[in-house]
Each structure stands twice: as structure tokens, then as C-alpha cells.
Amino acid sequence: MILKGLPAPGEDALILVCGPPGLMQHVSGEKAKDWTQGELSGLLKKLGYTEEMVYKF
């Protein structure tokens, strides 16, 4: 399901992620304790997205 709605990983891709902590951890990894973006992990990393392609709210 997640693949149907997302652009392919690439320089022009930007994925915006927002949700409760459990969802964030599963999809993209949580934000860092100091509210910076933190390390990318989860499904998006496994699908080939990089930290430059993902913004966490």
C-alpha cells in the first residue's frame, strides 16, 4: 500500500511524514530528542529513500 502513493526514490522526491510515535518509528524513525530530523530508518529506508528525501513533522 505504501508504494502505491509514493514517488520513486530520487532527487526530486520529498516524503512528508507525520503521525503518532509508533507509526513514525515504523515508517521513518522518530525525530531526535532535540527535535532535529534524526536518523532515517523503517520502511522508507528499506525502500531506498535517503534522509534528504524525507521530512518528519
C-alpha positions as CSV (number, residue, x, y, z in Angstrom):
1,M,0.0,0.0,0.0
2,I,2.8,2.5,0.9
3,L,4.3,2.0,-2.6
4,K,1.1,3.0,-4.4
5,G,1.0,6.5,-3.1
6,L,4.7,7.5,-3.1
7,P,7.0,8.7,-5.9
8,A,10.1,6.5,-6.6
9,P,13.2,7.4,-4.6
10,G,15.1,10.2,-6.5
11,E,16.5,13.7,-6.2
12,D,13.1,15.2,-6.9
13,A,11.2,13.1,-4.3
14,L,10.1,14.6,-0.9
15,I,8.1,12.4,1.5
16,L,6.4,14.2,4.4
17,V,5.8,12.0,7.4
18,C,3.5,12.8,10.4
19,G,1.8,10.6,13.0
20,P,1.9,9.0,16.4
21,P,5.3,7.7,17.7
22,G,4.6,4.0,16.8
23,L,3.8,4.9,13.2
24,M,6.7,7.3,12.9
25,Q,9.1,4.6,14.2
26,H,7.7,2.0,11.7
27,V,7.7,4.3,8.6
28,S,10.6,6.7,9.0
29,G,12.1,6.5,12.5
30,E,11.3,9.1,15.2
31,K,12.6,12.6,15.3
32,A,15.7,13.1,17.6
33,K,15.3,14.2,21.2
34,D,16.4,17.7,20.3
35,W,13.6,17.9,17.6
36,T,16.0,17.6,14.7
37,Q,15.1,15.1,12.0
38,G,17.1,12.2,13.4
39,E,18.3,9.2,11.6
40,L,16.1,7.7,8.8
41,S,15.0,4.1,9.4
42,G,12.0,2.0,9.0
43,L,10.1,1.3,5.7
44,L,11.2,4.3,3.9
45,K,14.9,3.5,4.4
46,K,14.3,-0.1,3.3
47,L,12.6,1.2,0.1
48,G,15.7,3.2,-0.8
49,Y,14.8,6.7,0.4
50,T,17.5,8.9,1.9
51,E,17.4,11.5,4.8
52,E,17.3,14.2,2.1
53,M,14.1,12.8,0.7
54,V,12.2,12.6,4.0
55,Y,10.9,15.3,6.3
56,K,9.4,14.3,9.6
57,F,6.8,16.6,11.4
